[in-house]
Amino acid sequence: MSVMSSASIKKQMSPQASPNANISHRIAVVFPGQGAQTVGMLGELAKIYPLVQQTFNEASEALGFDLWAVCQDDAQLAKTEYTQPALLTASMAIWRIIQDNLTVEPLFLAGHSLGEYSALCASGALSLADAVNLVYVRGQYMQDAVVGLDTKMAAILGLEDNQVMSICEQINDDDAFVSPANFNSTGQVVVAGNAQGMDALNQHIQCMGKKMVPLKVSVPSHCALMTPAAEALAPDLQAVKLLLPQIPVIQNRHAEVEKTVATIKQALIEQLSHPVLWTQTMQKLSDKHINLLIECGAGTVLSNLAKRQESPIITYPTDKPVRLTKLIEALS
């Protein structure tokens, strides 16, 4: 497919271009987490939609530094405390483009890890200023929690969830620690732990003839090693103004829509030190007869994971003009 001109894209994205877009679609929107970032992300969209720069300017003002400049600097963007607000702001910029130019009424929202904050922001539960400040300190707390520790994360391919959990339990002792961190899809579980635990797990996985792929991350997210970060974040979350979402948000902790502000906040706190239940979240969307997913944010991580689920749902990434065009065609 050829890349369309900005005028053509804007014309196609007008609500009048597809007045019956949602009649045959049950739509959910999902928001990516850390690992989806790339230097210069949303650069192509920024040339067409002023909303991109406007959204980054709003976030930069709330944070007190130039977040768009961070996105152009590989070394800065790689730091967890900068990665998180950058990805959230990218997601919100795309969300605003979609809201302004398409008739899309999602039945559910969900976000992978950090993306949960993007989902809550898109739902109206959090302001952009509060959201970027929360994930900025969240990144700092996560980094602080493992100062002086040798930690790792990796993806295990080809094993069932319960097999991974059982192996981790066998390995854990006074010196070695490893734990499931993300249940991402059928046959893919991300694990986190200290070096001793991860090395022992790798040996075990190799003996089984399966594959363990190291991840380039600076912190072991979503495991007990993040308990200090969860404890540090709790006062910030309790103090922030959070409303009930206008669109239901399926949260990572229990793969459920939390019903009160208190339980939403508690799920966000516990999310840091407990696994992301993404496989279960995707199954819930399938059970709700969702038949079209929009990945609202940088990259295609969640679109790729959607293909691996037991009940795959067609998913459209949106971080480039050509990808937005494919979404428009699907809705039309």
Buried (B, 14 or more C-beta within 10 A) or exposed (E): EEEBEBEEBBEBBEEEBBEEBBEEBBBBBBBBBBBBBBBEBBBBBBEBBEBBBEBBBBBBBBBEEBBBEBBEBEEBBBBBBBBBBBBBBBBBBBBBBBEEBBBBEBBBBBBBBBBBBBBBBBBEBBBBBBBBBBBBBBBBBBBEBBEEEEBBBBBBEBBEBEBBBEBBEEBBEEEBBBBBBBBBBBBBBBBBBBBBBBBBBBEBBEEBEBEBEEBEBBBBBBBBBBBBBBBBBBEBBEEBEBEBBEBBBBBBBBBBBBEEBEBBBBBBBBBBBBBBBBBBBBBBBBEBEBBBBBBBBBBBBBBBBBEBBEEBBEBBBBBBBEBBBBBBEBBE
